[in-house]
């Protein structure tokens, strides 16, 4: 790709002119344009992986456009991720990324779907996730038993884990150490379902 000459570099580009024109449009019209660019087709979910996720360049144009577009992008799209071995690191990284992008963004207003495979049980990871949920560092959690019944999901491990997080929600005002002791009562049941819950 050819480099711009000094003359070219000092001349307002068509892109810069487009930015200026965009910001002179009425706010309602700008929002319509933003949604055309920022929202996925057919309400498709945006995948969050260990390498991050795709965010349109429009959110990085300048401070004003960034301020106007971030909430549309994060609040009106739907996201999805997989929590491997019950480890909350990926989810935590996603939330941290959002808070870094804009400290005013609220985690509770995000829409995302969690896939939680059961192939790698880890009690320590599960407790780490429960602790962060208890402290409201993370608001995402496995489905509670009531929701699992609605989805006709009968796997007992999911029901036990879901009930544990429901317990955390109910006991949020109690100290974590006390909540952790209550959750420990469920570990023998998980071990009965899968011996690997005993390993850590």
C-alpha positions in Angstrom: 0.0 0.0 0.0 1.5 3.4 -1.0 2.3 5.9 1.7 0.6 9.4 1.6 2.8 12.2 0.5 3.2 15.2 2.9 0.7 17.1 0.9 -1.8 14.3 1.1 -1.2 13.8 4.8 -2.1 17.5 5.5 -5.2 17.4 3.3 -8.5 16.5 5.0 -9.4 13.0 3.7 -12.8 12.0 2.4 -13.1 9.9 5.5 -12.5 12.9 7.8 -15.1 14.9 5.8 -17.6 12.0 6.2 -17.0 12.0 10.0 -17.8 15.7 10.1 -20.9 15.3 8.1 -22.0 12.4 10.3 -21.7 14.4 13.4 -23.8 17.3 11.9 -26.7 15.0 11.3 -29.6 15.0 13.8 -29.1 12.5 16.7 -32.1 10.4 15.7 -30.7 9.9 12.2 -27.2 9.2 13.5 -28.6 6.5 15.7 -30.4 4.9 12.8 -27.1 4.9 10.9 -25.2 3.5 13.9 -27.7 0.6 14.3 -27.3 -0.3 10.6 -23.5 -0.6 11.2 -23.4 -2.0 14.7 -26.1 -4.5 15.0 -25.7 -8.0 13.7 -27.9 -9.4 10.9 -30.9 -11.5 12.0 -30.1 -10.8 15.7 -27.1 -13.2 15.4 -25.1 -13.6 18.6 -21.6 -12.3 18.8 -19.1 -15.0 19.9 -16.7 -14.2 22.7 -13.5 -16.4 22.6 -10.2 -16.4 24.3 -8.9 -14.0 21.6 -11.7 -11.6 22.3 -14.6 -10.6 20.0 -15.2 -8.4 17.0 -16.1 -4.7 17.6 -16.8 -2.5 14.6 -14.3 0.2 13.7 -17.1 2.8 14.1 -16.8 2.6 17.9 -13.2 3.8 17.6 -13.6 6.8 15.3 -13.4 9.6 17.9 -14.6 10.3 21.5 -18.1 11.6 20.5 -18.9 8.7 18.1 -17.4 6.3 20.6 -19.7 7.6 23.3 -22.7 7.5 21.1 -22.1 4.0 19.7 -20.8 1.8 22.5 -24.1 1.5 24.3 -25.9 0.6 21.1 -23.3 -2.0 20.3 -23.2 -3.6 23.8 -26.8 -3.2 24.9 -28.6 -4.0 21.6 -26.5 -6.9 20.4 -26.5 -10.4 22.0 -23.3 -12.2 22.9 -22.5 -15.8 23.6 -19.5 -17.6 25.2 -18.5 -21.0 26.5 -17.4 -21.4 30.1 -14.9 -24.3 30.1 -14.2 -26.2 33.3 -16.5 -23.8 35.1 -13.7 -21.2 35.0 -15.0 -17.6 34.9 -11.8 -16.0 33.5 -13.2 -15.5 30.0 -16.4 -14.0 31.3 -14.4 -11.8 33.6 -12.2 -10.7 30.7 -15.2 -9.8 28.7 -16.7 -7.7 31.5 -13.4 -6.0 32.1 -13.1 -5.1 28.4 -16.5 -3.5 28.5 -15.7 -1.5 31.7 -12.5 -0.3 30.1 -14.3 0.8 27.0 -16.8 2.9 28.9 -17.1 3.0 32.7 -20.8 3.9 32.4 -21.7 0.6 30.7 -23.8 -1.5 33.1 -23.2 -5.3 33.2 -26.8 -6.0 34.1 -28.1 -4.5 30.8 -26.0 -6.9 28.6 -27.6 -9.8 26.9 -25.5 -12.9 26.6 -25.8 -16.7 26.5 -23.5 -19.0 28.4 -22.7 -22.5 27.4 -21.4 -24.5 30.3 -20.1 -28.0 29.2 -19.9 -30.6 32.0 -16.9 -32.5 30.6 -14.3 -30.9 32.9 -15.6 -30.6 36.4 -13.6 -28.3 38.8 -14.8 -27.5 42.3 -12.2 -24.8 42.7 -13.2 -23.1 39.5 -16.9 -23.4 40.4 -16.2 -21.8 43.8 -14.2 -19.0 42.2 -17.2 -18.3 39.9 -19.7 -18.4 42.8 -17.5 -16.0 44.8 -17.4 -13.5 42.0 -21.2 -13.9 41.5 -21.7 -13.4 45.3 -19.6 -10.2 45.1 -21.5 -9.0 42.0 -18.2 -8.9 40.1 -19.9 -11.2 37.6 -23.7 -11.3 37.2 -23.8 -14.2 34.8 -24.6 -17.6 36.2 -25.7 -21.1 35.2 -29.5 -21.5 34.8 -31.5 -22.1 38.0 -33.5 -25.3 38.3 -36.7 -23.6 37.4 -35.3 -22.4 34.1 -33.8 -25.8 33.4 -37.2 -27.4 33.8 -38.6 -24.9 31.3 -35.9 -26.0 28.9 -36.6 -29.6 29.7 -33.0 -30.1 30.8 -32.9 -33.0 33.2 -29.1 -33.4 33.8 -28.7 -33.6 37.6 -25.3 -31.9 37.7 -26.8 -28.8 36.0 -29.6 -28.8 38.5 -27.2 -29.0 41.5 -25.0 -26.3 40.1 -27.9 -24.1 39.3 -29.3 -24.5 42.8 -26.0 -23.6 44.2 -25.9 -20.3 42.4 -29.5 -19.7 43.4 -28.4 -20.2 47.0 -25.6 -17.6 46.5 -28.2 -15.1 45.1 -30.4 -15.6 48.2 -27.5 -15.3 50.6 -25.7 -12.4 49.0 -26.0 -10.3 52.1 -24.1 -12.9 54.1 -20.3 -13.1 54.3 -18.7 -15.2 51.6 -17.1 -17.6 54.1 -20.6 -18.5 55.4 -22.0 -18.9 51.9 -19.0 -21.1 50.9 -19.7 -23.4 53.8 -23.3 -23.8 52.7 -22.3 -24.5 49.1 -19.9 -27.2 50.4 -22.9 -29.3 51.4 -23.6 -29.9 47.7 -20.1 -31.2 46.9 -20.8 -34.8 47.9 -23.8 -34.9 45.6 -21.7 -33.7 42.7 -19.0 -36.3 43.5 -21.7 -39.0 43.5 -22.7 -37.8 40.0 -19.1 -37.5 38.8 -16.0 -38.5 40.8 -13.9 -35.8 39.2 -15.6 -33.2 41.4 -13.4 -34.7 44.2 -10.1 -34.0 42.5 -9.5 -30.4 43.5 
